[in-house]
Every structure is written in structure tokens, then in C-alpha cells.
């Protein structure tokens, strides 16, 4: 007769515990058949006031003592890195500890995208011991996850993609403009309403935020303005007619785009308007 591994009992206890918690609060849980499990055990559709919402997440559930780590728990990424980070539906990791019969959670998609920005190959999703998931904490969990899911809806989807690329989060009222230069590098112009400056995010500068203002944009002579022409160091003479914004060297197309961005966002810097 075929034996039943003890790990199956713990795994089922983990799934059942999470399912029971979510269903007690009227959320809809669809379990993925074991033969079709490629890194996600459940699909969860959140409800609000007894009505279904369009907010759906995938959940990877782990159960057992083997997932314990010094910081809490760890879920191996294994071969799921691309699908958990790039899928249309965010992935949440949940760990069930059989000793205290508690659930703990982490947003795997957030951690993987953060690691990608830092150019790190993440091997494990860190699930902190403070991230308890129970009846008391479930409303906060649902609110946070639904907020994250909502970032991928409608017009917010593009801003979310740009923000994840640059490692920032744009506000709903922010003016965000995107440009790809001839070298395939990404530039993002970011203007918050009421601020007298904008922020330039440039992939070639490792997304280091550059605070910029319209008067800093020069179509020529920006780097050499402090020198008389005959005093220019030899190495700087090639930059005499190069566009700049602050200390950032631009090409003509980038400078023209930035000028248009400053013009289009003038109202957002106007204190009388805001």
C-alpha cells in the first residue's frame, strides 16, 4: 500500500486554516488542484460589505516547522521568480506554524520587485514573525493587499509599472511623464502638486532622484558657465554646447522633452493654483 507523507497533513492543515479564516469573513477562496499547482495554492477574491470586488490575489501556502528562520519564516522562491514578480495577479506567501497554529504572511511580488531594482537574485521570501494573520489582523491585511492590487487597475497601472521600475511610489495627484531616449534608457519626470521643484529619475543614473527646476535646464553651456571660454579646461571644451539640467548631461531630445515637461507642469508648481 502507498504511504502518505506526514508533510501532507501539515500542508493540508495550513491550507485549511487559511481557507477557514478567509471564509469566516466572507472572502471567496478557490483552491488550485495539486496537479495544476505551479507555485500558487489558492486564488482569493476579496469581498466588501457582502459584495464581491475585482480584487484577486494568488496565495502560496506553506506549513511546518522547516520554514522557520531567525527573522520569522522563509518561503523559497525556486523557479517562481518570474511568475511571482511579473504576473498580472500579485502573489502572497502565507506560512502556517503547527506549534502555535498561527498564520504569517508576506507580499512576495513586492519583495521580488524590490530585489530586482537592487539587482539581487532573491532566493527566499522573508515572512516576519510580526506579520500575524488572524481574525484581528485580517481587516488590515485585506486593506493593504487590496490597495496594492488596485495599483494595477486602470490609469494607475502605468504609474505602478513606472514606479516599480524606478523604485518609488507615485501619488494619485502626481504628474508623471515618461521618455525613452535613443539609447533605450528610461527617464521619468515627476512633479508633485504644490512643490516648486520636480524630480528627474533616470535609469542611467541608477534611478537616483535628481531635484530639478526650470531655471536649471540649459540647452548649452550649463557645465561651463562658470568659466570664460579661454579658461576652460581642455577636457571640458567638448561639453561647451551640451544640454544639461543641473549636473546631469542631456542630449538634445532629452532637453526638449524636459522643457515640455516643465511647461506642461507649470500649474502644479504654482502656489496660487494649489
Secondary structure by P-SEA (a helix, b strand, c coil): cbbbbaaaaaaaaaaaaaaaaaaaabbbbbbccccccccccbbbbbbcccccccbbbbbbbbbcccccccccbbbbbcccccccccccbbbbbbbbcccccccccccaaaaaaaaaaacccccbbbbbccccccccaaaaaaaaaaaaaacccccaaaaaaaaaaacccccccbbbbbbbccccbbbbbbbcccccbbbbbbccccccbbbbcccccccccccccccccccccccccccccccccccccccaaaaaaaaaaaaaaccccccccc
